[in-house]
Structure formats: structure tokens, C-alpha cells
Amino acid sequence: MPSHGSLTKAGKVRSQTPKIAPRPKRNLVPRIRNRREYWITQRKAQGLPIPVVVPPSSVPRKSKS
């Protein structure tokens, strides 16, 4: 049974595709976010002050101009 194309052409399209840089992530990874939320609830339960942390999602985006 013949194959559906030669192995010499394998990966041709992928190697020709231009590389695009990924967009930066704006939110925390869930593991770190959950750890921070747990830490805050523990501080609240103990009556300790909670430092003000600015989440990355509330930082204003740069305008394209």
C-alpha cells in the first residue's frame, strides 16, 4: 500500500510559517492565585492586616498609538 506523501516533505509548512511572539499573560497562574487567596483568608481569620496588592488584571493596558 503506498504512503500519502514522502517523508522528505514532512514539516514543510510549519518551517515556512513565521514565528509570532505570544501575548503576555495578564492574570496569575491559578496555583499562585489560590495560594494568595488562602493566605488572605488566613490573615483575615487571625485578624492581621492584609497588604494592598494590585492584581495584574487591574493594571491599565498601554494604548496603541
Backbone as CSV, one residue per row, in Angstrom:
resi,resn,N_x,N_y,N_z,CA_x,CA_y,CA_z,C_x,C_y,C_z
1,MET,0.844,-1.188,0.000,0.000,0.000,0.000,0.892,1.255,0.000
2,PRO,0.702,2.180,-0.939,1.553,3.368,-0.980,1.225,4.343,0.157
3,SER,2.230,5.124,0.543,2.025,6.115,1.609,1.413,7.392,1.019
4,HIS,0.977,8.259,1.875,0.318,9.500,1.446,1.296,10.662,1.424
5,GLY,2.414,10.526,0.830,3.377,11.604,0.752,4.734,11.140,1.248
6,SER,5.750,11.765,0.737,7.095,11.339,1.117,7.518,11.999,2.419
7,LEU,8.422,11.347,3.130,8.922,11.893,4.391,9.857,13.067,4.169
8,THR,10.304,13.283,2.958,11.197,14.419,2.694,10.444,15.745,2.783
9,LYS,9.110,15.691,2.630,8.309,16.918,2.705,7.715,17.149,4.096
10,ALA,8.025,16.299,5.045,7.434,16.405,6.385,7.899,17.692,7.065
11,GLY,6.961,18.441,7.632,7.283,19.675,8.351,7.534,20.871,7.462
12,LYS,7.215,20.783,6.191,7.492,21.866,5.243,6.716,23.131,5.593
13,VAL,5.429,22.998,5.835,4.597,24.179,6.081,4.946,24.820,7.423
14,ARG,5.176,23.987,8.435,5.482,24.536,9.758,6.779,25.331,9.747
15,SER,7.781,24.859,9.002,9.053,25.577,8.957,8.939,26.879,8.173
16,GLN,7.954,26.982,7.276,7.783,28.205,6.483,6.914,29.244,7.177
17,THR,6.186,28.831,8.216,5.280,29.739,8.909,6.083,30.707,9.776
18,PRO,5.799,32.023,9.707,6.561,32.980,10.525,6.225,32.827,12.006
19,LYS,7.226,33.036,12.835,7.063,32.912,14.282,6.438,34.198,14.814
20,ILE,5.372,34.055,15.610,4.692,35.193,16.214,4.901,35.117,17.722
21,ALA,5.325,36.217,18.320,5.560,36.243,19.774,4.222,36.154,20.515
22,PRO,4.140,35.373,21.586,2.883,35.261,22.324,2.573,36.536,23.087
23,ARG,1.274,36.788,23.280,0.866,37.941,24.072,1.184,37.675,25.546
24,PRO,1.615,38.687,26.289,1.911,38.457,27.697,0.641,38.138,28.477
25,LYS,0.752,37.242,29.447,-0.397,36.852,30.259,-0.692,37.950,31.268
26,ARG,-1.985,38.203,31.482,-2.371,39.310,32.342,-2.796,38.850,33.729
27,ASN,-3.162,37.595,33.896,-3.617,37.112,35.192,-2.600,36.142,35.781
28,LEU,-2.717,35.923,37.080,-1.829,34.990,37.748,-2.190,33.558,37.383
29,VAL,-1.221,32.673,37.507,-1.461,31.250,37.318,-2.388,30.800,38.449
30,PRO,-3.375,29.919,38.175,-4.335,29.533,39.217,-3.700,29.022,40.502
31,ARG,-2.587,28.289,40.407,-1.947,27.762,41.611,-1.478,28.888,42.525
32,ILE,-0.896,29.925,41.948,-0.411,31.057,42.740,-1.583,31.891,43.236
33,ARG,-2.604,32.075,42.384,-3.775,32.843,42.799,-4.488,32.176,43.977
34,ASN,-4.647,30.843,43.915,-5.297,30.132,45.014,-4.482,30.223,46.296
35,ARG,-3.165,30.147,46.165,-2.301,30.251,47.336,-2.428,31.626,47.979
36,ARG,-2.495,32.659,47.147,-2.644,34.023,47.670,-4.002,34.207,48.343
37,GLU,-5.061,33.676,47.731,-6.392,33.804,48.341,-6.464,33.058,49.673
38,TYR,-5.834,31.893,49.745,-5.799,31.142,51.002,-5.054,31.932,52.064
39,TRP,-3.932,32.544,51.681,-3.139,33.337,52.610,-3.956,34.524,53.137
40,ILE,-4.720,35.164,52.262,-5.541,36.310,52.673,-6.627,35.864,53.636
41,THR,-7.293,34.731,53.367,-8.344,34.264,54.280,-7.767,33.892,55.637
42,GLN,-6.568,33.341,55.660,-5.936,33.012,56.938,-5.600,34.279,57.715
43,ARG,-5.121,35.315,57.030,-4.812,36.583,57.702,-6.085,37.220,58.257
44,LYS,-7.178,37.145,57.480,-8.434,37.705,57.960,-8.931,36.966,59.185
45,ALA,-8.802,35.644,59.200,-9.253,34.842,60.332,-8.448,35.156,61.582
46,GLN,-7.184,35.486,61.440,-6.327,35.812,62.579,-6.436,37.278,62.973
47,GLY,-7.126,38.080,62.176,-7.278,39.499,62.474,-6.048,40.313,62.141
48,LEU,-5.201,39.821,61.275,-3.990,40.532,60.881,-4.271,41.411,59.660
49,PRO,-3.493,42.486,59.500,-3.708,43.343,58.321,-3.294,42.635,57.039
50,ILE,-3.978,42.993,55.967,-3.704,42.418,54.650,-3.081,43.515,53.789
51,PRO,-1.852,43.321,53.315,-1.239,44.350,52.482,-1.987,44.513,51.166
52,VAL,-1.997,45.727,50.665,-2.696,46.022,49.423,-1.850,45.508,48.262
53,VAL,-2.427,44.636,47.458,-1.752,44.077,46.291,-2.573,44.441,45.069
54,VAL,-1.927,45.018,44.076,-2.616,45.382,42.855,-2.568,44.175,41.922
55,PRO,-3.727,43.567,41.600,-3.694,42.421,40.694,-3.294,42.846,39.290
56,PRO,-2.637,41.964,38.548,-2.176,42.331,37.209,-3.306,42.701,36.261
57,SER,-4.520,42.147,36.490,-5.618,42.435,35.572,-6.135,43.862,35.728
58,SER,-5.817,44.529,36.851,-6.308,45.892,37.039,-5.302,46.941,36.577
59,VAL,-4.133,46.507,36.136,-3.152,47.442,35.608,-3.617,47.903,34.234
60,PRO,-3.679,49.219,33.996,-4.184,49.685,32.702,-3.279,49.241,31.554
61,ARG,-3.910,48.921,30.433,-3.179,48.500,29.247,-2.597,49.709,28.538
62,LYS,-1.504,49.480,27.835,-0.904,50.550,27.039,-1.736,50.742,25.788
63,SER,-1.997,51.978,25.446,-2.774,52.266,24.249,-1.885,52.193,23.012
64,LYS,-2.449,51.664,21.943,-1.703,51.581,20.686,-1.820,52.913,19.967
65,SER,-0.692,53.564,19.771,-0.717,54.839,19.040,0.545,55.056,18.256
